[in-house]
Amino acid sequence: MEKVHKLVDGLRSSSSHGSDLASLKLDDIPSKEKMQRVNQMVSQLLNQTQTNRRSGEFATSLQGLVSSLLSLCDDPDADIRMGVDEQINLLIHDLREVCLPRFLSEFMREVKSPQGKGRLKVALTKLGTLAEFIPYSKRHLYASNLVQGLQGMFSGAEGDEGAWEAVAGALPALWGILGRFAAEADVKGLLAQLEEPLTSGSAPIRRSVALILAELVCSKGPSLLPPFLHGAATPSTPEGVQGVLLAWKALIAQPKWTAFCHSKFPFAKLQEHVISNQYVIQGVALELVLAVMSRLPSCDEQLQQVEGGSEFASSICSTVLSSYLMEDSAEDLPRLLPDSASRVASKSTATQILIQSPKAVMTNIPKRRSDALWELLSRHPDPQLRGLAALGAAGFWSSTTEDIRRRNDLLSKLMEDSSPMVHKQCLLAMSSFLPEAFVADPFSRSDGLLLSTRTAHAALFIRALRLFRYSPYWLVRVELISLCGNLHPHFIAASDGG
């Protein structure tokens, strides 16, 4: 045990600040020697007997070692940071059962008074790893301590993008366990602290704060939804509006979103933001619409039960079609908006919104315009949009014989495209209808012909799949394997003439 004390004291004394662990960098020691010292100390500690591990002296040594290791988590050498993290994990793995309180105490101390973004992130991450082992009887206490630490961090971080990013990345695992033990009044206080950085911080800070806010809100329910997200007041700056939209996007990504957020979701405001002339608002608004459409029920009957959801879905599809995709023209030949008027990125998100929309909603759009969209996108210079044309055609051209013919013709053309991105999307599109073309005892054969017209079309595509077997792009091959895994082996053999 004396050796361990000497090693810990040696690491402390090597700092120009003596025992001030907050500034312990060991800048004057080569990286290789730093890790040698760290590994030696951890090894010495872990070699202690079970009897020694239960002594107060051992616990004190462990706490000092963890503190010293945390001081290296902001070292400029990435290998040092990675190595220290591995050593902390090793200590936790071997000593958690005996020394859980010491680990929790040291990591919580760092959260309450963070000395660097690297240290803060590691402390929060390790607390998240250990949270499930905290006895239920003490979880309220640790939740209270965590809230106090976050309060101090929120008020002191200001423009520190790294600190906000560290909390956003590490908080979910920890808050997922301790959040429900926190007092509601304390969580409301934390949310109030987030309004300013969410609406006036830098872009990276706004994104981090949005993720933090979603975690805090969803631990308690709709009563904690901050007024600045759903109230009448609107942020006065484009950055503020973007922050609010980012927060709603993060909320929608939470599994509990469908349980309570529909009734307070600002559908009307989002409709306005989609056609904003501010690009900083416009892009996030489209991303949020896409997230909403992916979570709205696809069944029309269920969609009607979402307050404001059906009306929003119907009107937003018309809005994105006319604002981002197709010109409003009286001519017989529909045309896409030029890329100078609607960026490719905006076109892509708008197209994905239409693909994700409930089919009942799309029936409100003139079929001539929606049909022309997939043909026009399939000829666009950008491969991302051509790939989306394949997905759209597979989703919307499936009800009539004429639609199926048009879908097959379009996919056949796109399968000959030069872009692997288009190939991948074609395979994904085919996975939506090829398996359904064959059911149990799917076809009969007469003189070597498949009698089902629908099955015959599918067989043509199956034969064409061989074009992608030797694609140099692994994502295409992965999609091909996934599609073939969903196809019945009997009709694969039949399509090859077997």
C-alpha positions in Angstrom: 0.0 0.0 0.0 2.9 2.3 0.7 4.1 1.9 -2.9 0.7 3.1 -4.2 0.8 6.2 -2.0 4.3 7.0 -3.3 3.2 6.6 -6.9 0.1 8.8 -6.5 2.1 11.4 -4.6 4.8 11.2 -7.3 2.3 12.0 -10.0 0.9 14.9 -8.0 4.3 16.4 -7.2 5.3 16.3 -10.9 2.8 19.1 -11.5 4.2 22.6 -11.3 1.2 23.4 -9.2 1.9 20.7 -6.6 -1.3 19.1 -5.5 -3.6 21.3 -7.6 -5.1 18.5 -9.7 -7.1 20.9 -11.8 -3.9 22.0 -13.5 -2.1 18.7 -13.5 -0.8 18.3 -17.1 2.7 16.8 -16.7 3.7 18.9 -19.7 7.4 18.4 -18.9 7.2 14.6 -19.1 7.2 12.7 -22.4 4.0 11.0 -23.4 5.4 7.6 -23.2 6.5 8.1 -19.6 3.2 9.5 -18.7 1.4 6.4 -19.7 4.1 4.2 -18.1 3.4 6.0 -14.8 -0.4 5.7 -15.2 -0.2 2.0 -16.1 2.2 1.4 -13.2 -0.1 3.1 -10.7 -3.2 1.2 -11.9 -1.4 -2.1 -11.9 -0.1 -1.5 -8.3 -3.6 -0.7 -7.1 -5.3 -3.6 -8.7 -2.7 -6.1 -7.4 -3.8 -5.4 -3.8 -5.5 -8.3 -2.0 -9.2 -8.4 -1.4 -8.6 -7.6 2.3 -6.5 -4.5 1.5 -9.2 -3.3 -1.0 -11.7 -3.0 1.8 -9.5 -0.7 3.9 -10.0 3.0 4.2 -6.3 3.5 3.2 -7.0 1.8 -0.2 -10.1 3.8 -0.8 -8.2 7.0 -0.2 -5.5 5.9 -2.6 -8.1 5.0 -5.2 -9.7 8.4 -4.9 -6.4 10.2 -5.3 -5.5 8.0 -8.4 -8.9 8.7 -10.1 -8.4 12.4 -9.4 -4.9 12.2 -11.0 -6.2 10.3 -14.0 -9.0 12.8 -14.6 -6.4 15.6 -14.7 -4.9 13.9 -17.8 -8.3 13.9 -19.7 -7.5 17.3 -21.2 -4.0 16.3 -22.3 -3.2 17.5 -25.8 -2.0 14.0 -26.7 -5.0 12.0 -28.0 -3.2 8.7 -27.2 -2.8 9.9 -23.5 -6.5 10.7 -23.3 -7.5 7.4 -24.8 -5.1 5.5 -22.6 -6.3 7.2 -19.4 -9.9 6.5 -20.3 -9.1 2.8 -20.7 -7.3 2.7 -17.3 -10.3 4.4 -15.6 -12.6 1.8 -17.2 -10.2 -0.9 -15.9 -10.4 0.4 -12.4 -14.2 0.6 -12.5 -14.5 -2.9 -13.9 -12.3 -4.4 -11.1 -13.2 -2.2 -8.1 -16.8 -1.1 -8.6 -18.3 -3.6 -6.2 -15.9 -2.6 -3.4 -15.4 1.1 -4.1 -18.6 2.4 -5.8 -19.1 5.3 -3.4 -15.5 6.5 -4.0 -15.9 6.5 -7.8 -19.3 8.3 -7.6 -17.9 10.9 -5.2 -14.9 11.7 -7.4 -16.8 11.9 -10.6 -19.6 13.9 -9.0 -17.1 16.3 -7.6 -15.8 16.9 -11.2 -19.3 17.5 -12.5 -20.0 20.1 -9.7 -16.8 21.9 -10.4 -15.5 21.0 -13.9 -11.9 21.9 -14.6 -12.0 21.1 -18.3 -14.3 19.8 -21.0 -12.4 16.5 -21.3 -12.6 15.9 -17.6 -16.3 16.8 -17.5 -17.1 14.5 -20.4 -15.3 11.6 -18.8 -16.8 12.2 -15.4 -20.4 12.3 -16.8 -19.8 9.3 -19.0 -18.5 7.2 -16.1 -21.4 8.3 -13.9 -23.7 7.2 -16.6 -21.9 3.8 -16.6 -22.2 3.5 -12.8 -25.7 5.0 -12.3 -27.6 1.7 -12.6 -25.6 0.4 -9.6 -26.6 3.2 -7.3 -29.0 1.9 -4.6 -32.5 3.1 -5.1 -32.5 4.6 -1.7 -29.7 7.0 -2.7 -30.8 7.9 -6.2 -32.7 11.0 -5.1 -29.5 12.2 -3.4 -27.4 11.7 -6.4 -30.0 13.2 -8.7 -30.0 16.3 -6.5 -26.2 16.5 -6.6 -26.3 16.1 -10.4 -28.8 18.9 -10.7 -26.6 21.1 -8.6 -23.6 20.3 -10.8 -25.6 21.0 -14.0 -26.9 24.3 -12.6 -23.3 25.4 -12.0 -22.2 24.2 -15.4 -25.1 25.9 -17.2 -24.4 29.2 -15.6 -20.6 29.0 -16.0 -20.2 27.5 -19.5 -21.5 30.5 -21.4 -19.7 30.3 -24.8 -17.8 27.1 -24.1 -18.9 25.0 -27.0 -16.8 22.0 -25.8 -18.5 22.0 -22.3 -22.0 22.0 -23.8 -21.0 19.3 -26.3 -19.6 17.2 -23.5 -22.8 17.4 -21.5 -25.0 16.7 -24.5 -23.1 13.6 -25.4 -22.8 12.1 -21.9 -26.1 13.1 -20.3 -28.6 10.7 -21.9 -27.2 7.5 -20.2 -26.9 9.2 -16.8 -30.2 11.2 -16.9 -32.1 8.3 -18.2 -31.6 6.6 -14.8 -31.4 9.5 -12.4 -33.8 12.0 -14.2 -37.0 10.6 -12.7 -35.6 11.0 -9.2 -34.9 14.7 -9.6 -37.4 17.2 -8.1 -39.6 18.7 -10.8 -38.9 22.2 -9.5 -35.2 21.6 -9.9 -35.6 20.4 -13.5 -37.7 23.4 -14.3 -34.9 25.6 -13.0 -32.5 23.9 -15.3 -34.8 24.3 -18.3 -35.1 28.0 -17.5 -31.3 28.3 -17.7 -31.3 26.8 -21.1 -33.4 29.5 -22.9 -30.6 32.0 -23.3 -28.0 29.6 -24.8 -30.6 27.9 -26.9 -31.7 31.2 -28.5 -28.6 33.3 -28.5 -25.6 30.9 -28.4 -23.4 29.9 -31.3 -24.7 27.2 -33.7 -22.8 24.3 -32.0 -24.1 25.5 -28.6 -27.7 25.7 -29.8 -27.5 22.1 -31.1 -26.0 20.8 -27.9 -28.5 22.7 -25.7 -31.4 21.3 -27.8 -30.3 17.8 -27.1 -29.9 18.5 -23.3 -33.3 20.2 -23.2 -35.0 17.2 -24.8 -33.4 14.8 -22.2 -34.6 16.9 -19.3 -38.1 17.4 -20.6 -38.8 13.8 -21.5 -37.8 12.6 -18.0 -40.9 14.2 -16.5 -43.6 14.8 -19.1 -45.6 17.6 -20.7 -45.8 19.8 -17.6 -42.1 20.6 -18.0 -42.3 21.8 -21.6 -40.8 25.3 -21.4 -43.2 28.2 -22.5 -40.6 29.5 -24.9 -41.1 26.3 -27.0 -44.8 26.5 -27.4 -46.0 29.9 -26.1 -47.2 32.8 -28.1 -43.9 34.6 -28.0 -41.4 34.0 -30.8 -37.7 34.6 -30.6 -36.8 37.9 -32.2 -33.7 36.6 -34.1 -33.3 33.9 -36.8 -30.8 32.2 -34.5 -33.4 32.1 -31.7 -36.0 30.6 -34.0 -33.5 28.0 -35.2 -32.8 27.1 -31.6 -36.5 26.5 -30.8 -36.8 24.4 -34.0 -33.7 22.3 -33.0 -35.2 21.7 -29.6 -38.4 20.4 -31.1 -36.4 18.2 -33.5 -34.6 16.7 -30.5 -37.9 16.2 -28.6 -39.4 14.3 -31.6 -36.4 12.0 -31.6 -37.2 11.0 -28.0 -39.2 7.7 -27.8 -41.8 9.4 -25.4 -42.6 12.2 -27.9 -45.8 10.7 -29.2 -47.2 10.4 -25.7 -47.6 14.1 -25.0 -46.1 16.5 -27.5 -48.6 16.5 -30.3 -51.1 18.6 -28.3 -48.5 21.3 -27.8 -46.6 21.1 -31.1 -46.5 24.4 -32.9 -47.8 23.1 -36.3 -48.9 26.6 -37.5 -45.6 28.3 -36.7 -43.7 25.5 -38.4 -45.8 26.0 -41.5 -44.6 29.7 -41.5 -41.0 28.8 -40.9 -40.8 26.4 -43.8 -41.3 29.3 -46.3 -39.0 31.7 -44.4 -36.6 33.7 -46.5 -33.9 33.1 -43.8 -31.9 30.1 -44.8 -30.7 29.5 -41.2 -34.4 29.0 -40.3 -35.5 27.3 -43.6 -33.1 24.4 -43.4 -33.9 23.4 -39.8 -37.6 23.9 -40.4 -37.5 21.4 -43.3 -35.5 18.9 -41.1 -38.1 19.3 -38.4 -41.0 18.7 -40.9 -39.3 15.5 -42.0 -38.9 14.4 -38.4 -42.6 15.1 -37.8 -43.8 13.3 -40.9 -41.8 10.2 -39.9 -43.5 10.1 -36.5 -47.1 10.9 -37.6 -49.4 7.9 -38.0 -49.6 6.6 -41.6 -53.2 5.5 -41.1 -55.6 8.3 -41.9 -58.0 7.3 -39.0 -55.1 7.6 -36.5 -53.8 10.7 -38.1 -57.2 12.4 -37.5 -56.7 11.9 -33.8 -53.5 14.0 -33.7 -54.6 17.5 -32.9 -53.7 19.6 -35.9 -51.7 16.8 -37.5 -53.9 15.9 -40.4 -54.3 19.5 -41.5 -50.6 20.2 -41.2 -49.6 17.1 -43.1 -51.9 17.9 -46.0 -50.9 21.6 -46.3 -47.2 21.0 -45.8 -47.0 18.6 -48.7 -48.5 21.2 -51.0 -46.2 23.8 -49.6 -42.9 21.9 -50.0 -43.9 20.8 -53.5 -44.5 24.3 -54.7 -41.8 26.1 -52.7 -38.9 23.7 -53.1 -39.6 21.3 -56.0 -41.9 22.3 -58.8 -42.7 25.5 -60.5 -46.3 26.8 -60.4 -46.8 26.9 -64.2 -49.9 26.9 -66.3 -48.0 25.1 -69.0 -48.7 21.5 -69.8 -45.2 20.4 -69.1 -44.3 20.7 -65.3 -40.8 21.7 -64.5 -38.5 21.5 -61.4 -37.5 24.7 -59.7 -34.0 25.6 -60.8 -31.2 24.9 -58.2 -30.6 28.6 -57.9 -34.1 29.1 -56.5 -34.1 25.9 -54.4 -30.9 24.3 -53.3 -30.2 20.6 -53.9 -30.1 20.1 -50.1 -33.6 21.7 -49.8 -34.9 19.7 -52.7 -33.6 16.5 -51.1 -35.3 17.1 -47.7 -38.5 18.3 -49.4 -38.6 15.1 -51.5 -38.0 12.9 -48.4 -40.9 14.7 -46.7 -43.2 13.7 -49.5 -42.0 10.1 -49.4 -42.5 10.0 -45.6 -46.0 11.5 -45.8 -49.1 9.5 -45.3 -50.5 8.3 -48.6 -53.9 9.7 -47.8 -52.4 13.2 -47.7 -50.7 12.9 -51.1 -54.1 12.3 -52.7 -54.8 16.0 -52.1 -52.1 16.9 -54.6 -53.0 16.8 -58.3 -51.7 13.4 -59.6 -50.3 15.0 -62.7 -47.9 17.1 -60.6 -46.9 14.3 -58.2 -46.4 11.9 -61.1 -44.2 14.4 -63.0 -42.1 14.9 -59.9 -40.5 11.4 -60.0 -39.8 11.6 -63.7 -38.2 15.1 -63.3 -36.1 14.1 -60.3 -34.8 11.0 -62.1 -33.2 13.3 -64.7 -31.6 15.7 -62.3 -27.8 16.0 -62.4 -27.5 15.3 -58.7 -27.4 11.6 -57.9 -29.0 12.1 -54.5 -32.2 13.3 -56.1 -32.1 10.6 -58.8 -31.9 8.0 -56.0 -34.9 9.6 -54.2 -36.8 9.4 -57.4 -36.5 5.6 -57.3 -37.8 5.6 -53.7 -40.7 7.9 -54.6 -41.7 5.9 -57.6 -41.7 2.7 -55.7 -43.8 4.2 -52.9 -46.4 6.0 -55.0 -46.6 4.0 -58.2 -48.0 0.8 -57.0 -51.8 0.8 -57.2 -52.7 0.5 -60.9 -51.3 -1.4 -63.8 -50.2 1.8 -65.5 -48.5 3.0 -62.3 -46.6 -0.3 -61.9 -45.5 -0.1 -65.6 -44.2 3.5 -65.1 -42.4 2.5 -61.8 -40.7 -0.5 -63.5 -39.6 1.6 -66.5 -38.2 4.3 -64.2 -36.3 1.8 -62.0 -34.9 0.0 -65.0 -33.5 3.2 -66.3 -32.0 4.2 -62.9 -30.4 0.8 -62.5 -28.2 1.7 -65.4 -27.2 5.0 -63.7 -23.5 5.6 -63.2 -23.8 6.5 -59.6 -23.5 3.9 -56.8 -25.7 6.1 -54.6 -28.5 5.7 -57.2 -27.9 1.9 -57.3 -28.3 1.7 -53.5 -31.5 3.6 -53.6 -32.8 1.4 -56.4 -32.2 -1.7 -54.3 -33.9 -0.1 -51.4 -36.9 0.8 -53.6 -37.2 -2.8 -54.9 -37.2 -4.2 -51.4 -40.5 -2.4 -50.8 -42.3 -4.4 -53.5 -40.3 -7.4 -54.7 -41.0 -9.7 -51.7 -44.7 -8.9 -51.9 -44.8 -10.0 -55.5 -44.3 -13.6 -54.4 -46.3 -15.3 -51.6 -46.6 -18.9 -50.5 -46.8 -21.1 -53.6 -46.3 -17.8 -55.5 -46.4 -18.8 -59.1 -47.3 -21.6 -61.5 -45.3 -22.4 -64.5 -46.5 -23.3 -68.0 -44.0 -24.0 -70.8 -41.4 -22.2 -68.7 -43.4 -19.0 -68.4 -44.4 -17.2 -65.3 -48.2 -16.7 -65.6 -48.6 -13.8 -63.2 -47.9 -10.4 -64.8 -46.8 -8.9 -61.6 -44.5 -11.8 -60.8 -43.1 -11.6 -64.4 -42.2 -7.9 -63.8 -40.5 -8.9 -60.5 -38.6 -11.7 -62.1 -37.0 -9.2 -64.6 -35.7 -7.1 -61.7 -34.4 -10.2 -59.9 -32.4 -11.2 -63.0 -31.0 -7.6 -63.1 -29.8 -7.9 -59.6 -26.8 -9.8 -60.8 -25.5 -6.4 -62.2 -24.7 -5.4 -58.6 -23.1 -8.6 -57.4 -19.6 -7.3 -58.1 -20.2 -3.6 -57.3 -17.0 -2.0 -56.0 -19.1 -0.1 -53.5 -19.7 -2.0 -50.3 -22.9 -0.2 -49.4 -24.5 -1.4 -52.7 -23.4 -5.0 -51.9 -24.8 -4.7 -48.4 -28.2 -3.5 -49.7 -28.2 -6.3 -52.3 -27.6 -8.9 -49.6 -30.4 -7.4 -47.5 -32.8 -7.5 -50.4 -31.9 -11.1 -51.4 -32.3 -12.2 -47.8 -36.0 -11.1 -48.0 -36.6 -13.0 -51.2 -37.8 -16.6 -51.3 -35.1 -19.0 -52.5 -37.5 -20.8 -54.8 -38.3 -17.9 -57.1 -34.7 -16.8 -57.1 -33.9 -20.2 -58.6 -36.9 -19.9 -61.0 -35.7 -16.5 -62.2 -32.4 -18.0 -63.2 -34.1 -20.7 -65.2 -33.6 -23.3 -62.5 
